């Protein structure tokens, strides 16, 4: 089930960006998805769905923001994960 909401964009903003309102909304969804992923509010799969991208495409988007999908608190945690692989 999808939730629909209306977003009002000032016409001058749309004109200044020289983008269609559809492209602006697409960018907004992707930006929010990156934010929620970075804040650990949503999973990778949920964020890729929000961004309307495949998981592979979303990982590439995260990479463009220099955000890693590997989150380790310490070097020891990383080494333990490698050892368990």
C-alpha atoms as a printed R data frame, in Angstrom:
   type eleno elety resid chain resno      x       y       z
1  ATOM     1    CA   UNK     A     1  0.000   0.000   0.000
2  ATOM     2    CA   UNK     A     2  1.294   3.436  -0.893
3  ATOM     3    CA   UNK     A     3  0.773   6.646   1.023
4  ATOM     4    CA   UNK     A     4  0.194   9.701  -1.128
5  ATOM     5    CA   UNK     A     5  0.872  13.247   0.004
6  ATOM     6    CA   UNK     A     6  0.826  16.520  -1.846
7  ATOM     7    CA   UNK     A     7  3.894  18.721  -1.856
8  ATOM     8    CA   UNK     A     8  3.613  22.338  -2.858
9  ATOM     9    CA   UNK     A     9  6.617  23.808  -4.614
10 ATOM    10    CA   UNK     A    10  6.811  27.524  -5.196
11 ATOM    11    CA   UNK     A    11  6.738  28.194  -8.918
12 ATOM    12    CA   UNK     A    12  9.807  30.438  -8.690
13 ATOM    13    CA   UNK     A    13 11.804  27.550  -7.200
14 ATOM    14    CA   UNK     A    14 10.787  25.206 -10.011
15 ATOM    15    CA   UNK     A    15 11.623  27.873 -12.584
16 ATOM    16    CA   UNK     A    16 14.961  28.656 -10.928
17 ATOM    17    CA   UNK     A    17 15.956  24.989 -10.897
18 ATOM    18    CA   UNK     A    18 14.951  24.566 -14.537
19 ATOM    19    CA   UNK     A    19 13.777  21.070 -13.694
20 ATOM    20    CA   UNK     A    20 10.380  19.482 -14.003
21 ATOM    21    CA   UNK     A    21  8.459  19.117 -10.769
22 ATOM    22    CA   UNK     A    22  8.673  15.337 -11.300
23 ATOM    23    CA   UNK     A    23 12.494  15.473 -11.348
24 ATOM    24    CA   UNK     A    24 12.555  17.689  -8.273
25 ATOM    25    CA   UNK     A    25 10.341  15.232  -6.383
26 ATOM    26    CA   UNK     A    26 12.529  12.324  -7.551
27 ATOM    27    CA   UNK     A    27 15.605  14.154  -6.210
28 ATOM    28    CA   UNK     A    28 13.793  14.882  -2.946
29 ATOM    29    CA   UNK     A    29 12.920  11.208  -2.470
30 ATOM    30    CA   UNK     A    30 16.511  10.174  -3.131
31 ATOM    31    CA   UNK     A    31 17.894  12.809  -0.774
32 ATOM    32    CA   UNK     A    32 15.533  11.738   2.010
33 ATOM    33    CA   UNK     A    33 16.369   8.069   1.399
34 ATOM    34    CA   UNK     A    34 20.087   8.824   1.767
35 ATOM    35    CA   UNK     A    35 19.399  10.785   4.958
36 ATOM    36    CA   UNK     A    36 17.307   7.994   6.497
37 ATOM    37    CA   UNK     A    37 19.912   5.383   5.557
38 ATOM    38    CA   UNK     A    38 22.725   7.452   7.040
39 ATOM    39    CA   UNK     A    39 20.723   7.905  10.258
40 ATOM    40    CA   UNK     A    40 19.923   4.146  10.397
41 ATOM    41    CA   UNK     A    41 16.199   4.901  10.326
42 ATOM    42    CA   UNK     A    42 15.507   2.615   7.360
43 ATOM    43    CA   UNK     A    43 17.244  -0.415   5.892
44 ATOM    44    CA   UNK     A    44 19.084  -0.430   2.594
45 ATOM    45    CA   UNK     A    45 16.121  -2.165   0.948
46 ATOM    46    CA   UNK     A    46 13.607   0.297   2.361
47 ATOM    47    CA   UNK     A    47 15.710   3.259   1.279
48 ATOM    48    CA   UNK     A    48 16.185   1.892  -2.221
49 ATOM    49    CA   UNK     A    49 12.411   1.455  -2.444
50 ATOM    50    CA   UNK     A    50 11.842   5.027  -1.215
51 ATOM    51    CA   UNK     A    51 14.374   6.297  -3.757
52 ATOM    52    CA   UNK     A    52 12.661   4.213  -6.461
53 ATOM    53    CA   UNK     A    53 15.953   2.540  -7.335
54 ATOM    54    CA   UNK     A    54 17.332  -0.972  -7.275
55 ATOM    55    CA   UNK     A    55 19.528  -1.788  -4.286
56 ATOM    56    CA   UNK     A    56 22.569  -1.755  -6.583
57 ATOM    57    CA   UNK     A    57 21.668   1.719  -7.889
58 ATOM    58    CA   UNK     A    58 21.059   2.967  -4.340
59 ATOM    59    CA   UNK     A    59 24.442   1.644  -3.185
60 ATOM    60    CA   UNK     A    60 26.011   3.557  -6.083
61 ATOM    61    CA   UNK     A    61 24.096   6.672  -5.004
62 ATOM    62    CA   UNK     A    62 25.395   6.240  -1.450
63 ATOM    63    CA   UNK     A    63 28.900   5.897  -2.847
64 ATOM    64    CA   UNK     A    64 28.531   9.212  -4.680
65 ATOM    65    CA   UNK     A    65 27.817  10.776  -1.247
66 ATOM    66    CA   UNK     A    66 30.832   8.888   0.201
67 ATOM    67    CA   UNK     A    67 28.554   6.820   2.447
68 ATOM    68    CA   UNK     A    68 29.639   3.237   3.019
69 ATOM    69    CA   UNK     A    69 27.202   0.374   3.396
70 ATOM    70    CA   UNK     A    70 29.647  -1.182   5.854
71 ATOM    71    CA   UNK     A    71 29.153   0.281   9.319
72 ATOM    72    CA   UNK     A    72 31.599  -0.938  11.918
73 ATOM    73    CA   UNK     A    73 32.071   0.711  15.282
74 ATOM    74    CA   UNK     A    74 35.709  -0.332  15.523
75 ATOM    75    CA   UNK     A    75 38.507  -2.135  13.738
76 ATOM    76    CA   UNK     A    76 37.941  -5.099  16.061
77 ATOM    77    CA   UNK     A    77 34.327  -5.386  14.929
78 ATOM    78    CA   UNK     A    78 35.448  -5.383  11.288
79 ATOM    79    CA   UNK     A    79 38.091  -8.046  11.957
80 ATOM    80    CA   UNK     A    80 35.556 -10.189  13.816
81 ATOM    81    CA   UNK     A    81 33.157  -9.936  10.875
82 ATOM    82    CA   UNK     A    82 35.926 -10.924   8.451
83 ATOM    83    CA   UNK     A    83 36.862 -13.856  10.657
84 ATOM    84    CA   UNK     A    84 33.245 -15.051  10.712
85 ATOM    85    CA   UNK     A    85 32.816 -14.780   6.943
